[in-house]
Amino acid sequence: MEKKVFLFPERALMEFCRQSFQRSGLREEEAELAADVLVKSDMRGVDTHGVVRLPFYCKRLIDKGTKTDPQIKILREKPAMLLIDGDNGLGQIIGIKTMKKVMEKARTSGVCFAGVRNSCHFGMAAYYAMLAIEEGMIGFAATNTPPVMAPWGGRKAFIGNNPLAIAVPTSEDFPMVLDISMSVVSGGKVRLAAVKREKIPQGWVLDGNGRPTENPDDFFPGGTLLPMGEHKGYGLAVILEMLSGVLTGAGILSEMPLWFSDTAIPTNTGHFFMAIDIDAFGDLNVFKERIHKLIHELKSCPSSEGSKEVLIPGEIEFCREQTCRKEGIPVSSEVLKNLDTFASQIGILKLSFCLPHREL
Amino acid sequence: MEKKVFLFPERALMEFCRQSFQRSGLREEEAELAADVLVKSDMRGVDTHGVVRLPFYCKRLIDKGTKTDPQIKILREKPAMLLIDGDNGLGQIIGIKTMKKVMEKARTSGVCFAGVRNSCHFGMAAYYAMLAIEEGMIGFAATNTPPVMAPWGGRKAFIGNNPLAIAVPTSEDFPMVLDISMSVVSGGKVRLAAVKREKIPQGWVLDGNGRPTENPDDFFPGGTLLPMGEHKGYGLAVILEMLSGVLTGAGILSEMPLWFSDTAIPTNTGHFFMAIDIDAFGDLNVFKERIHKLIHELKSCPSSEGSKEVLIPGEIEFCREQTCRKEGIPVSSEVLKNLDTFASQIGILKLSFCLPHREL
């Protein structure tokens, strides 16, 4: 198959993901929730966390590394905190349910923070943080990951790149949404450079011997990502590991298996979620007026050489989402082929048979 | 005066700072608190935020830009949140008092978050976060600052480098303490390179025309610091500005005057503080056992070329503090001269007359 890109309407991708999750054992309602996390990731341009990962999540459900019907429990509760046991369910379901509970408690207490243990990979962190926007709250979501990054001063992958997302309501078209991992780039970007046979900048990765390299092929095997901002990104990754993993009683560092290959075993991934109710601090409209000032003053900054304009966190992703809504969500021929193969395996209609879709 | 370094015992510096603050109008008890923040900064190697700044804080008190007897008020309160009006008092006093109240509420609610408006520069952020350690809590402290950094894609200083500190109890000799600003380096480091006539790496600053430069002299005037981790550090700075400035009703971006030169006007600086009570999530000793594992597994990572070992956030600062306690706190002849001049102005004994101190 040639390298092509096909455009699918949101509805078609949602339906395909929902059916896949149901066939893998989820109830319809929860399959719908999980599908939404994946499709929204593709729409926001976070392709690495989109439908491309659907078969891995489903395989975990089929292989019983992830439970289809977990008993998600509140282990500890106070007015502003929750400790949640995800019972090895799907990270997406645990994430959505926990964030809803967090917002409910933040409405009363002003702020709520939840730690989660016994979860699994939850996909795009921004999804959960953004649930707070509709409620007039500031949302936080973070997770630990298997070790993929060297601690600053180290030369082996000993810690996760532990993504953190924060979402803020605004009066603009777009919400303010920061969603960053603590490595300079994701492993996905290095893989892409390897496929395209392009050099990568110094500072992205170390090779298997712990030496700096500009050759993306040196990343495999045994290479490691490097932290963004040197010791600063490393320090933040340690704090996020502590909050997601240590405080919650989840796994940490080398205890974290690879969720996409070790599909029959629980990962005991840890997350945390937080919501701040803006109303507790003052009028939401006043907050939005001030956010408006913040955004427009930043955007009025003269741009540097090679840059068109100053962007606000989440602005690019929002534009991409609007485009996908109008024009369809791009799926590469390679991903489409994998999803079709997977569809045949579990006995649902191939995605390429879903109409309407069109070639880009 | 030649370039020399003198070593002072903690007690001597404390006494000098306390007297200075009292002469500038603070009550003894509060002068003692403010002195401790400054001296601890020097001891932790955060010299830029130590006694070198004492005359500026005092000048603000004398010029009435900072009130000597502020009525610090709780404007809003819920089980897990506080909105504090600092009434333009000294940032150090507001910070300590707010953090204590935050920890008191976290003891009941599990977590508490406080926003502060009408404060001023509070010095080393880690000081406030570290107050939580003794209580078996995780502490957070952050502030906005006058614009010193370019937004990513911009070429002028439009946003603060907005430091964030997080402190975590451990079972090691040292607590885990992250204290970072969102710029690659502080302006102080650029100034130091200029004094030493050393080149600076690409990526630290832009010159007055928004161009990359390796000459530290190009930083003055009109140059700007750059964010650490490119768009990631910029994004975090925006979030910290939102939490410290927008949520709290404090000043933001260009509204922030230079606290050390505009000494007769309030700065309306914003901060936030947070505490997480570890006990609410589980046994503190179990937490510490897991932190022990986190720390020792990270430290077991083979080191990269040019690095001796992997360090834990706060480890260097702790060692420095221990050394200062034994050997004395270094004060350069230049800083000593300034402090002596200041002492004469306000009519207290010069620091250089304080015994015992010795030349390094």
Interface residues (C-beta under 8 A of the other chain):
Chain A: R76 K78 P79 A80 M81 L83 A106 T108 S109 G110 V111 C112 F113 G115 I138 A150 P151 W152 G153 G154 R155 K156 F158 I159 I166 V168 M176 L178 I180 V184 L206 G210 R211 M228 G229 E230 H231 K232 G233 G235 L236 V238 I239 E241 M242 L243 G245 V246 L247 T248 G249 I252 L253 S254 I276 D277 I278 A280 F281 G282 V286 F287 R290 I291 K293 L294 E297 L298 S300 C301 P302 S303 S304 E305 S307 K308 E309 V310 L311 I312 P313
Chain B: R76 K78 P79 A80 M81 L83 A106 T108 S109 G110 V111 C112 F113 G115 I138 A150 P151 W152 G153 G154 R155 K156 F158 I159 I166 V168 M176 L178 I180 V184 L206 G210 R211 M228 G229 E230 H231 K232 G233 G235 L236 V238 I239 E241 M242 L243 G245 V246 L247 T248 G249 I252 L253 S254 I276 D277 I278 A280 F281 G282 V286 F287 R290 I291 K293 L294 E297 L298 S300 C301 P302 S303 S304 E305 S307 K308 E309 V310 L311 I312 P313
